[in-house]
């Protein structure tokens, strides 16, 4: 049981998160103790040089590197003086930016653990709709305009259906029906693609039909259609190897959301929350307040 618990990704995330948060705290403490001292290590200088080279496709000259360092020094000086003057207080933009930086910590934590193949297989099995390969259909349609034919459209459709059946599959379908801007032949399309052309009701009914004979009429917003299905494949679940990258991305996104929620809750518990308007207190907070009383 313990071994299974220790293999849980969330346990790894929270453990790593605790370590990262401790490192951030120690770094911040060190900064406050030496707020008048600005140090650029060789690693800092290499980082600036690499960023320049990535942007300009060449290493910086000595003069350019000195300029980059001076720019960083200026930024540090202005930043520390702003903190000393309390300019960060009651500034919603600064507050939001700092909150985002803490949120980035939880995103970094989630990115540290790679899923095992078993994790991806389980995720694929648990979310079939997300990765399903949709059904596809190839069909021919002959259009009858209700605007043009009016009340006699159903009768014309019945008569034309018999004519099409008699003509056979090799007949020139363009000789039948009314002119239609979307064409007669549609190859290997999904229900979504059919709905985009003919409407959801038409697409839904079309995909319920079976057989290769002429059928209908199937009604759309344009009028009535006689249809012949040439090929149809059912929806199916893919093998993991064919969608592994997509499954991994979705698995990582879910872990980020899970870690972010757990990370925030662990931080929130360190604070006493006071909401002075009783109408805004959640049921959980009301229970906690009543228990405390």
Backbone bond lengths (Angstrom), bond angles and torsions (degrees), N, CA, C in turn:
res aa  C-N    CA-C-N  psi(-1)  N-CA   C-N-CA  omega(-1)  CA-C   N-CA-C  phi
1 X - - - 1.469 - - 1.522 110.51 -
2 X 1.349 116.01 -44.77 1.467 120.85 -179.93 1.519 110.41 -64.00
3 X 1.354 116.39 -41.74 1.468 119.86 -179.96 1.522 110.62 -62.50
4 X 1.339 116.39 -41.15 1.456 120.23 179.03 1.528 110.29 -63.42
5 X 1.328 116.34 -41.99 1.466 121.04 -179.73 1.518 110.93 -63.88
6 X 1.339 116.03 -40.08 1.467 120.08 -179.28 1.520 112.45 -68.85
7 X 1.351 117.16 -21.13 1.465 120.17 178.95 1.526 112.50 -82.92
8 X 1.335 118.14 -8.64 1.458 120.83 -178.46 1.525 110.90 -65.06
9 X 1.349 119.05 129.53 1.470 121.23 179.83 1.519 113.56 -57.59
10 X 1.342 117.47 -37.30 1.461 119.88 -177.70 1.519 111.12 -63.06
11 X 1.349 117.51 -35.68 1.473 120.73 177.40 1.523 109.72 -62.83
12 X 1.357 115.93 -42.66 1.467 120.09 177.79 1.521 110.37 -61.56
13 X 1.334 115.50 -45.09 1.464 120.30 -177.90 1.528 110.57 -59.58
14 X 1.337 116.19 -48.51 1.465 119.68 -175.95 1.526 111.55 -66.79
15 X 1.343 116.75 -36.41 1.460 120.18 178.63 1.527 110.27 -65.51
16 X 1.350 115.18 -47.45 1.461 119.43 178.82 1.522 109.90 -64.17
17 X 1.344 115.63 -38.27 1.465 119.79 179.41 1.507 112.03 -61.42
18 X 1.341 116.23 -40.61 1.457 119.54 177.68 1.519 111.92 -61.98
19 X 1.332 115.96 -42.35 1.465 119.76 178.67 1.519 111.64 -64.15
20 X 1.360 115.59 -45.13 1.464 119.22 179.69 1.519 111.90 -62.38
21 X 1.320 116.10 -41.98 1.455 119.48 -178.77 1.527 110.37 -65.83
22 X 1.348 117.04 -36.29 1.463 120.83 176.37 1.521 110.12 -63.64
23 X 1.342 116.64 -42.57 1.468 120.31 178.78 1.523 110.56 -62.24
24 X 1.353 116.17 -44.63 1.470 119.61 178.37 1.522 110.49 -60.11
25 X 1.329 116.90 -41.44 1.463 120.42 -179.23 1.521 111.02 -63.93
26 X 1.341 116.11 -43.76 1.457 119.84 179.60 1.521 111.20 -63.99
27 X 1.340 115.28 -39.74 1.467 118.71 178.79 1.522 110.93 -63.55
28 X 1.316 116.56 -41.29 1.459 120.12 -179.58 1.521 111.22 -66.57
29 X 1.364 116.84 -38.71 1.463 120.17 177.99 1.517 111.01 -63.14
30 X 1.330 116.29 -42.81 1.460 120.22 178.79 1.509 112.06 -62.61
31 X 1.320 115.97 -36.63 1.464 120.66 179.72 1.529 110.41 -64.32
32 X 1.332 116.54 -44.22 1.457 119.15 -176.72 1.528 111.48 -68.39
33 X 1.342 117.47 -30.89 1.461 119.93 179.86 1.523 111.86 -71.76
34 X 1.325 116.56 -27.27 1.467 119.80 -176.59 1.534 109.63 -122.43
35 X 1.349 116.37 46.21 1.454 120.14 -173.23 1.517 113.06 -67.38
36 X 1.340 118.79 -15.66 1.460 121.38 179.40 1.528 111.97 -98.59
37 X 1.316 116.80 3.70 1.463 120.49 -177.19 1.527 109.12 -117.48
38 X 1.316 117.14 123.26 1.470 122.31 178.91 1.518 108.06 -112.77
39 X 1.317 115.85 119.38 1.470 121.33 -176.33 1.525 109.34 -119.23
40 X 1.333 116.00 129.90 1.459 121.08 172.66 1.520 108.01 -110.80
41 X 1.315 115.88 110.08 1.461 120.53 179.30 1.521 109.89 -79.26
42 X 1.326 115.27 170.26 1.469 119.76 177.03 1.520 110.08 -62.55
43 X 1.350 116.31 -34.23 1.466 120.56 178.52 1.529 110.53 -64.28
44 X 1.357 116.80 -39.07 1.464 120.76 177.63 1.533 110.89 -62.96
45 X 1.335 115.26 -43.47 1.468 120.63 -178.75 1.529 110.37 -66.20
46 X 1.344 116.23 -41.11 1.468 120.00 177.74 1.529 111.32 -63.17
47 X 1.341 115.87 -37.92 1.469 120.42 178.89 1.534 110.63 -63.30
48 X 1.332 116.68 -44.70 1.462 120.33 177.95 1.524 111.33 -62.00
49 X 1.333 115.29 -41.59 1.464 120.36 179.95 1.526 111.36 -64.45
50 X 1.322 116.27 -42.10 1.470 120.82 -179.42 1.531 111.00 -66.57
51 X 1.336 117.10 -40.17 1.464 120.73 178.02 1.528 110.92 -62.74
52 X 1.335 116.08 -41.64 1.466 120.79 177.51 1.532 110.31 -61.98
53 X 1.341 115.23 -46.24 1.462 119.91 -177.25 1.529 111.53 -64.79
54 X 1.329 116.55 -35.90 1.457 120.20 179.28 1.522 110.71 -66.17
55 X 1.341 117.24 -37.49 1.454 121.45 -178.32 1.527 112.33 -79.66
56 X 1.356 116.73 -39.20 1.465 120.38 -172.78 1.528 113.48 -102.68
57 X 1.326 117.17 -5.90 1.464 121.79 -179.89 1.532 112.33 63.67
58 X 1.327 116.59 28.08 1.464 121.98 174.25 1.523 108.34 -162.56
59 X 1.328 118.31 154.49 1.465 120.04 178.14 1.527 110.48 -71.96
60 X 1.338 118.26 153.24 1.462 120.64 178.74 1.525 111.50 -73.85
61 X 1.329 115.55 151.16 1.468 119.31 171.48 1.521 108.65 -73.83
62 X 1.352 116.12 170.71 1.469 119.51 178.73 1.529 110.60 -59.76
63 X 1.338 116.12 -41.78 1.466 120.07 -179.84 1.528 110.75 -64.10
64 X 1.334 116.00 -41.63 1.462 119.81 179.86 1.517 111.03 -66.69
65 X 1.328 117.42 -39.70 1.456 120.93 179.11 1.530 110.86 -65.30
66 X 1.354 116.39 -40.91 1.463 119.39 176.39 1.521 110.58 -62.07
67 X 1.337 116.89 -38.36 1.455 120.91 177.85 1.523 112.11 -64.02
68 X 1.350 116.37 -39.84 1.465 120.42 177.72 1.520 111.27 -63.60
69 X 1.342 115.63 -42.74 1.465 119.92 -179.86 1.525 110.12 -65.44
70 X 1.326 116.82 -42.14 1.470 120.50 -179.74 1.531 110.32 -64.05
71 X 1.324 116.19 -36.78 1.462 120.14 177.88 1.534 110.63 -63.68
72 X 1.341 115.74 -40.63 1.453 120.13 178.50 1.532 111.31 -67.71
73 X 1.335 115.69 -39.01 1.468 119.79 178.10 1.527 109.79 -62.40
74 X 1.320 116.49 -45.25 1.473 120.40 178.79 1.527 110.87 -58.84
75 X 1.332 115.49 -43.57 1.459 119.74 -179.93 1.523 111.01 -62.37
76 X 1.345 117.12 -42.58 1.461 121.09 179.41 1.527 111.21 -65.07
77 X 1.332 116.40 -42.56 1.465 120.21 179.93 1.528 110.33 -61.68
78 X 1.323 116.83 -49.18 1.452 121.11 -179.19 1.532 111.47 -64.06
79 X 1.321 115.59 -38.76 1.458 120.03 179.82 1.525 111.05 -63.88
80 X 1.338 116.75 -46.71 1.463 119.99 -178.09 1.523 111.94 -68.36
81 X 1.312 116.60 -36.09 1.461 119.35 177.22 1.525 110.62 -67.91
82 X 1.328 116.60 -36.57 1.465 120.13 177.23 1.520 110.89 -63.36
83 X 1.354 116.36 -41.27 1.458 120.01 176.57 1.531 110.84 -64.79
84 X 1.336 116.28 -41.50 1.464 120.35 -179.67 1.528 111.51 -62.85
85 X 1.337 117.01 -33.55 1.460 121.21 179.40 1.526 112.14 -86.49
86 X 1.340 116.98 -1.00 1.457 120.92 178.54 1.515 113.82 72.21
87 X 1.334 117.42 24.64 1.457 120.03 -177.41 1.534 112.58 -71.77
88 X 1.331 116.33 -13.53 1.460 119.52 177.85 1.525 112.31 -81.44
89 X 1.335 117.10 -11.99 1.464 120.95 -176.59 1.527 110.23 -75.30
90 X 1.339 116.01 139.48 1.463 122.87 175.58 1.534 113.36 56.04
91 X 1.316 116.27 29.40 1.465 120.95 176.74 1.532 107.46 -109.92
92 X 1.332 116.22 109.47 1.464 119.94 -173.79 1.524 112.39 -64.37
93 X 1.335 117.04 -33.79 1.466 120.25 -179.52 1.520 110.43 -67.89
94 X 1.352 116.37 -46.25 1.466 120.41 177.66 1.522 110.25 -63.01
95 X 1.333 116.28 -44.17 1.470 120.23 -179.15 1.524 110.84 -60.14
96 X 1.340 115.54 -43.47 1.462 119.64 -179.15 1.525 110.96 -65.47
97 X 1.324 116.21 -40.44 1.465 120.37 -179.40 1.529 111.03 -65.57
98 X 1.327 117.08 -42.09 1.463 120.32 178.81 1.528 110.61 -66.51
99 X 1.337 116.60 -38.55 1.465 119.99 177.18 1.525 110.44 -62.29
100 X 1.348 116.48 -39.78 1.460 120.53 178.02 1.521 111.13 -62.66
101 X 1.324 116.52 -38.98 1.474 119.41 -179.37 1.521 110.97 -63.91
102 X 1.343 116.88 -37.01 1.462 119.44 176.02 1.524 109.83 -67.90
103 X 1.337 116.92 -38.30 1.471 119.79 177.08 1.520 111.35 -63.27
104 X 1.328 116.70 -32.74 1.466 120.14 177.93 1.532 110.87 -62.54
105 X 1.337 115.87 -27.64 1.469 118.93 178.52 1.518 109.81 -61.69
106 X 1.356 116.82 -46.02 1.459 119.11 -179.35 1.529 110.91 -66.02
107 X 1.352 116.83 -33.04 1.465 119.82 176.48 1.526 110.29 -65.97
108 X 1.339 116.39 -39.85 1.466 120.62 177.37 1.524 110.82 -63.00
109 X 1.339 115.75 -39.47 1.465 120.24 -179.62 1.525 109.93 -61.74
110 X 1.341 115.89 -46.44 1.467 120.19 -177.61 1.523 111.68 -62.04
111 X 1.333 116.59 -31.13 1.456 120.19 -178.22 1.516 114.06 -79.32
112 X 1.332 117.70 -5.65 1.467 120.74 -176.01 1.526 113.20 -83.77
113 X 1.337 117.18 -19.46 1.467 120.60 -175.93 1.523 109.89 -110.26
114 X 1.316 116.74 120.44 1.460 122.18 178.05 1.533 109.53 -89.14
115 X 1.331 117.68 136.52 1.465 119.65 179.53 1.520 111.83 -71.93
116 X 1.323 115.91 144.83 1.461 120.84 171.92 1.527 108.54 -77.80
117 X 1.308 116.67 162.33 1.462 120.18 -179.27 1.524 110.95 -60.46
118 X 1.349 116.40 -33.83 1.467 120.15 178.16 1.527 110.86 -64.68
119 X 1.344 117.04 -36.53 1.471 120.75 177.31 1.525 110.02 -62.03
120 X 1.331 116.50 -43.51 1.463 120.86 -178.97 1.530 111.12 -67.86
121 X 1.333 116.09 -40.11 1.468 120.05 178.77 1.532 110.16 -62.91
122 X 1.323 117.26 -41.80 1.464 121.38 178.67 1.525 110.97 -65.86
123 X 1.335 115.99 -38.85 1.469 119.68 -179.99 1.522 110.82 -66.87
124 X 1.328 116.18 -40.89 1.467 121.27 177.73 1.524 110.26 -61.48
125 X 1.330 116.34 -43.68 1.468 120.43 -179.17 1.524 111.79 -67.41
126 X 1.340 116.53 -31.99 1.468 120.81 -177.43 1.523 113.01 -81.60
127 X 1.348 117.77 -15.94 1.464 121.39 -177.93 1.535 110.14 -129.91
128 X 1.340 117.12 61.85 1.471 119.33 -175.51 1.526 113.29 -62.10
129 X 1.340 117.58 -36.67 1.473 120.03 -176.82 1.530 111.82 -66.07
130 X 1.333 116.41 -28.17 1.456 120.65 -175.68 1.534 112.07 -70.56
131 X 1.333 116.74 -29.17 1.472 120.54 -172.98 1.531 113.12 -119.52
132 X 1.305 116.96 3.58 1.464 121.11 -176.49 1.531 111.63 -59.01
133 X 1.321 115.44 136.46 1.464 120.98 172.27 1.522 106.65 -83.62
134 X 1.333 118.52 117.17 1.468 120.24 -170.61 1.526 113.06 -70.59
135 X 1.323 113.89 157.45 1.470 120.17 173.97 1.533 109.23 -64.62
136 X 1.326 115.86 149.95 1.468 120.91 178.54 1.526 109.65 -132.41
137 X 1.312 114.24 155.02 1.459 119.17 -176.55 1.527 110.01 -143.08
138 X 1.319 115.85 144.59 1.469 122.72 170.77 1.519 106.41 -117.07
139 X 1.330 117.08 127.10 1.463 118.90 -175.92 1.525 110.88 -148.97
140 X 1.325 113.96 161.89 1.458 122.74 174.52 1.522 106.33 -117.91
141 X 1.325 117.42 139.93 1.459 120.30 176.76 1.524 110.55 -130.09
142 X 1.309 115.05 144.88 1.465 122.37 174.30 1.524 106.94 -117.82
143 X 1.300 115.39 127.08 1.468 121.89 -168.91 1.528 111.89 -98.00
144 X 1.347 113.40 139.40 1.463 120.05 172.61 1.531 107.82 -124.51
145 X 1.311 116.30 120.09 1.454 121.86 -175.81 1.526 111.13 -81.71
146 X 1.333 116.57 118.77 1.464 119.93 176.79 1.526 110.94 -70.96
147 X 1.332 117.46 -27.46 1.466 120.55 176.83 1.529 110.41 -65.25
148 X 1.321 115.18 -37.84 1.469 120.19 -177.31 1.527 111.93 -82.31
149 X 1.339 116.39 -40.00 1.474 120.41 -171.84 1.532 113.49 -95.97
150 X 1.330 116.69 -24.46 1.459 120.12 177.19 1.518 113.33 65.00
151 X 1.354 116.23 -135.28 1.460 122.10 -173.74 1.519 113.15 -67.39
152 X 1.318 117.60 -19.46 1.471 118.90 -178.70 1.523 113.14 -87.15
153 X 1.373 117.69 4.53 1.476 120.52 -178.39 1.527 112.41 -57.78
154 X 1.354 121.10 -47.78 1.475 119.87 179.75 1.535 112.76 -59.79
155 X 1.326 116.45 -40.54 1.472 119.78 179.31 1.524 110.82 -65.77
156 X 1.336 116.17 -42.03 1.468 119.98 177.96 1.525 110.92 -63.10
157 X 1.349 115.95 -37.24 1.461 120.12 -179.57 1.516 111.16 -65.52
158 X 1.326 117.36 -41.24 1.475 121.40 179.32 1.522 110.54 -63.67
159 X 1.319 115.84 -42.81 1.463 120.79 -179.19 1.540 110.65 -68.12
160 X 1.324 116.02 -42.32 1.466 120.09 -178.63 1.522 111.18 -68.73
161 X 1.341 117.05 -33.34 1.472 120.63 178.41 1.529 109.97 -61.00
162 X 1.308 116.47 -43.53 1.475 120.70 178.58 1.524 110.82 -65.07
163 X 1.334 116.90 -38.35 1.468 121.26 179.52 1.522 111.05 -65.01
164 X 1.315 116.71 -42.49 1.472 121.32 -179.77 1.522 111.06 -64.92
165 X 1.345 116.89 -40.86 1.460 121.00 179.15 1.533 109.82 -63.16
166 X 1.295 116.04 -38.78 1.477 120.83 -179.11 1.521 110.79 -71.73
167 X 1.358 116.93 -34.42 1.466 120.38 -177.79 1.520 111.96 -68.98
168 X 1.344 117.56 -28.98 1.460 120.45 177.93 1.521 112.52 88.07
169 X 1.329 116.52 169.03 1.469 121.38 -173.71 1.526 114.11 -69.26
170 X 1.333 118.32 -18.83 1.464 120.65 -177.16 1.528 113.28 -93.17
171 X 1.321 116.41 2.65 1.469 119.92 -178.53 1.517 110.42 -70.26
172 X 1.328 115.97 154.09 1.468 121.78 176.99 1.527 108.31 -78.69
173 X 1.334 115.60 103.23 1.463 119.99 -174.63 1.527 112.73 -68.64
174 X 1.320 117.63 -19.40 1.460 120.40 -178.42 1.526 111.95 -66.91
175 X 1.352 116.38 -14.43 1.458 120.02 178.98 1.522 111.97 -77.44
176 X 1.333 116.95 -13.23 1.461 120.78 -172.84 1.532 110.98 -109.98
177 X 1.333 114.30 154.88 1.450 119.87 174.48 1.515 113.57 75.85
178 X 1.334 114.93 -166.00 1.459 122.78 -178.18 1.522 110.73 -105.80
179 X 1.312 115.32 159.98 1.469 119.82 179.07 1.523 109.57 -63.11
180 X 1.358 114.78 139.91 1.475 119.42 -176.50 1.515 109.16 -140.83
181 X 1.326 117.24 128.50 1.462 121.52 -171.88 1.528 113.71 -68.75
182 X 1.331 118.33 -20.43 1.475 119.85 -176.33 1.524 113.24 -93.63
183 X 1.319 117.83 2.01 1.460 120.21 176.50 1.515 113.19 81.94
184 X 1.324 115.56 170.15 1.467 120.87 -177.37 1.522 113.35 -99.43
185 X 1.325 117.51 -35.89 1.461 121.63 -172.27 1.530 109.59 -97.30
186 X 1.343 115.47 131.50 1.467 120.63 178.14 1.528 108.10 -136.07
187 X 1.326 115.71 120.01 1.460 121.27 -171.44 1.530 112.53 -108.19
188 X 1.342 116.06 128.85 1.460 123.64 166.97 1.539 112.60 51.40
189 X 1.320 116.19 52.17 1.465 121.07 -177.44 1.528 110.55 -107.61
190 X 1.331 116.19 152.93 1.461 121.72 178.75 1.523 109.84 -87.16
191 X 1.320 116.26 168.49 1.463 120.57 177.49 1.525 110.51 -61.81
192 X 1.336 116.72 -37.52 1.461 120.38 177.82 1.527 110.99 -62.30
193 X 1.328 116.60 -42.07 1.461 120.71 -179.32 1.523 111.47 -68.09
194 X 1.341 116.65 -38.23 1.463 120.19 176.82 1.528 109.75 -65.61
195 X 1.350 116.51 -42.51 1.467 120.83 -179.54 1.518 111.47 -62.60
196 X 1.309 116.46 -34.48 1.456 120.37 179.71 1.528 111.16 -65.40
197 X 1.340 116.97 -28.92 1.466 121.40 -179.55 1.532 112.58 -91.69
198 X 1.355 115.68 -44.22 1.465 119.65 -170.07 1.529 113.77 -113.13
199 X 1.339 118.07 -9.84 1.457 120.34 -176.35 1.520 111.68 103.65
200 X 1.339 115.88 156.17 1.468 121.50 -174.79 1.529 112.27 -65.92
201 X 1.328 117.54 -41.56 1.464 120.13 -177.41 1.529 110.87 -62.60
202 X 1.332 117.04 -43.74 1.466 121.62 177.88 1.527 109.99 -61.00
203 X 1.343 116.45 -47.66 1.472 120.99 -177.19 1.520 110.84 -62.40
204 X 1.330 117.12 -43.22 1.468 120.63 -179.09 1.526 110.59 -62.81
205 X 1.321 117.30 -46.19 1.464 119.81 -179.62 1.521 111.46 -66.22
206 X 1.322 116.71 -40.70 1.467 120.54 179.85 1.523 111.20 -57.00
207 X 1.335 117.22 -43.42 1.465 120.55 -176.20 1.530 112.45 -75.95
208 X 1.338 118.22 -9.15 1.469 120.03 174.50 1.528 111.48 -88.57
209 X 1.325 117.48 -13.63 1.464 121.07 -178.30 1.526 110.84 -76.39
210 X 1.320 115.85 152.48 1.468 121.01 176.05 1.520 108.43 -137.23
211 X 1.307 116.10 167.26 1.461 120.28 -179.52 1.519 111.26 89.71
212 X 1.336 115.53 167.59 1.456 120.91 -175.39 1.524 113.01 -113.91
213 X 1.340 117.31 9.75 1.457 120.55 178.14 1.535 110.24 -83.79
214 X 1.324 116.04 165.18 1.459 120.53 173.49 1.526 108.62 -68.09
215 X 1.316 115.86 136.35 1.460 121.74 -176.27 1.519 109.88 -138.78
216 X 1.321 114.54 165.97 1.450 119.22 176.04 1.510 112.10 127.38
217 X 1.316 115.03 -167.22 1.467 125.91 6.62 1.528 113.42 -78.47
218 X 1.325 114.96 148.88 1.465 122.94 171.46 1.528 106.50 -105.61
219 X 1.328 115.80 128.78 1.459 120.66 -172.39 1.525 111.02 -91.74
220 X 1.337 115.50 137.92 1.464 121.80 172.22 1.524 108.14 -128.34
221 X 1.316 116.44 -178.45 1.451 120.28 176.61 1.507 112.97 -68.39
222 X 1.336 117.33 -14.29 1.463 121.38 -179.41 1.528 111.63 -87.68
223 X 1.330 115.09 -33.14 1.457 119.74 -175.42 1.517 109.75 160.50
224 X 1.351 117.05 -138.90 1.461 121.71 -179.97 1.531 109.76 -116.90
225 X 1.351 114.79 149.35 1.463 120.55 -175.48 1.528 109.33 -133.99
226 X 1.308 115.72 135.19 1.465 121.19 167.69 1.525 106.55 -96.31
227 X 1.314 117.05 133.62 1.469 120.14 -171.83 1.518 111.24 -127.73
228 X 1.324 114.26 148.78 1.463 121.76 172.52 1.520 107.81 -129.23
229 X 1.333 116.39 124.04 1.462 121.10 -178.83 1.522 108.74 -89.94
230 X 1.323 116.00 120.28 1.464 120.86 179.20 1.522 112.13 -91.33
231 X 1.334 116.53 -30.41 1.469 119.56 179.90 1.522 108.87 -162.65
232 X 1.330 116.00 144.66 1.459 120.00 177.27 1.519 109.28 -148.61
233 X 1.335 117.02 131.68 1.467 121.58 176.51 1.522 108.57 -116.62
234 X 1.315 116.27 138.84 1.461 121.37 -178.15 1.529 110.81 -76.59
235 X 1.320 115.85 157.43 1.458 120.88 173.84 1.532 108.93 -64.55
236 X 1.324 116.12 148.25 1.465 119.29 -178.62 1.526 110.53 -151.17
237 X 1.324 114.35 160.68 1.456 120.60 177.44 1.529 109.83 -89.05
238 X 1.316 118.06 135.18 1.461 120.65 -179.22 1.529 111.44 -78.69
239 X 1.308 115.68 161.00 1.463 120.20 169.89 1.523 108.43 -75.90
240 X 1.305 115.94 149.58 1.469 121.23 -176.01 1.528 111.53 -56.09
241 X 1.318 117.38 -41.02 1.466 120.41 -174.57 1.531 112.42 -62.93
242 X 1.349 116.84 -25.49 1.468 119.28 -178.45 1.528 112.64 -82.85
243 X 1.341 117.67 -17.90 1.476 120.41 -178.18 1.538 111.31 -130.34
244 X 1.336 116.11 21.61 1.466 119.76 -172.00 1.532 112.47 -58.71
245 X 1.327 117.49 -41.67 1.471 119.81 -179.08 1.524 111.31 -64.24
246 X 1.327 116.52 -42.51 1.459 120.11 179.50 1.530 111.18 -65.82
247 X 1.341 116.45 -41.87 1.466 120.44 178.78 1.528 109.91 -63.34
248 X 1.339 116.73 -41.71 1.458 120.23 179.22 1.527 110.77 -61.47
249 X 1.340 117.11 -43.28 1.464 120.33 179.73 1.524 110.98 -60.85
250 X 1.329 116.44 -44.48 1.461 119.72 -179.13 1.533 110.98 -68.76
251 X 1.337 116.65 -37.97 1.466 120.62 177.32 1.525 110.20 -62.04
252 X 1.330 116.26 -44.00 1.461 120.47 179.10 1.522 111.40 -64.26
253 X 1.333 116.92 -39.91 1.466 120.33 178.36 1.524 111.06 -61.93
254 X 1.328 115.88 -42.13 1.469 119.02 178.53 1.528 110.69 -64.86
255 X 1.344 116.68 -40.96 1.459 119.48 179.72 1.531 110.53 -64.62
256 X 1.346 116.71 -37.88 1.464 119.65 178.17 1.524 110.72 -61.34
257 X 1.332 115.65 -43.33 1.468 119.01 178.90 1.519 111.11 -64.46
258 X 1.337 116.61 -41.68 1.466 120.97 -179.91 1.519 111.12 -64.77
259 X 1.342 115.37 -45.97 1.458 120.22 -179.09 1.521 110.79 -66.13
260 X 1.330 116.28 -41.61 1.462 120.07 179.87 1.523 110.76 -59.65
261 X 1.340 116.68 -43.13 1.460 120.48 179.77 1.524 111.22 -65.08
262 X 1.348 116.05 -46.08 1.470 119.97 -179.31 1.526 110.92 -66.69
263 X 1.337 116.07 -39.53 1.467 121.35 -179.51 1.526 110.29 -63.21
264 X 1.347 115.38 -44.80 1.464 119.32 179.86 1.530 111.07 -64.48
265 X 1.329 116.30 -43.33 1.467 119.11 -179.54 1.525 111.60 -62.76
266 X 1.347 117.00 -37.78 1.465 119.78 179.04 1.520 111.14 -66.21
267 X 1.344 117.27 -34.17 1.464 120.95 176.95 1.531 111.11 -75.70
268 X 1.314 116.48 -40.46 1.467 121.26 -176.54 1.515 111.61 -62.29
269 X 1.333 116.10 -33.81 1.462 120.18 -178.46 1.522 112.64 -65.81
270 X 1.330 116.78 -14.28 1.462 120.11 -179.61 1.530 111.79 -81.66
271 X 1.343 116.65 -5.33 1.457 120.59 -174.87 1.529 111.23 -118.48
272 X 1.301 115.35 147.56 1.459 121.53 170.38 1.531 106.89 -89.79
273 X 1.314 116.42 120.15 1.457 121.62 -177.39 1.523 108.96 -97.29
274 X 1.322 117.49 122.76 1.461 122.59 178.99 1.523 108.19 -118.73
275 X 1.337 116.55 118.97 1.461 122.10 175.95 1.519 107.26 -115.93
276 X 1.316 116.82 111.75 1.464 120.41 -170.41 1.525 113.29 -78.29
277 X 1.335 118.11 -18.73 1.464 120.41 176.40 1.524 108.60 -90.80
278 X 1.345 119.40 109.91 1.477 121.10 -175.72 1.518 113.35 -62.13
279 X 1.354 118.27 -21.93 1.460 120.77 -179.64 1.522 111.90 -70.79
280 X 1.344 116.71 -18.32 1.462 120.81 -177.08 1.527 112.85 -98.75
281 X 1.324 117.18 1.55 1.471 120.31 -179.36 1.523 108.89 -79.29
282 X 1.339 116.04 131.75 1.465 121.33 179.75 1.520 109.76 -73.85
283 X 1.367 117.77 159.76 1.468 120.20 178.02 1.523 113.33 -53.75
284 X 1.343 117.57 -39.27 1.471 120.84 179.61 1.523 110.23 -62.73
285 X 1.343 116.61 -43.31 1.453 120.62 179.92 1.523 111.00 -66.47
286 X 1.347 117.47 -35.26 1.440 120.44 178.39 1.529 110.76 -63.59
287 X 1.370 115.27 -42.68 1.467 119.37 178.97 1.517 110.78 -62.76
288 X 1.367 115.75 -41.54 1.460 120.28 179.83 1.521 110.70 -64.08
289 X 1.340 116.71 -41.08 1.461 120.89 179.62 1.514 110.80 -65.42
290 X 1.355 116.28 -42.04 1.472 120.09 -179.88 1.521 111.20 -65.47
291 X 1.339 116.78 -39.28 1.465 120.82 179.10 1.514 111.24 -64.39
292 X 1.357 114.30 -40.43 1.464 119.41 -179.15 1.525 109.57 -66.20
293 X 1.351 117.68 -35.02 1.468 120.58 179.52 1.499 111.18 -70.69
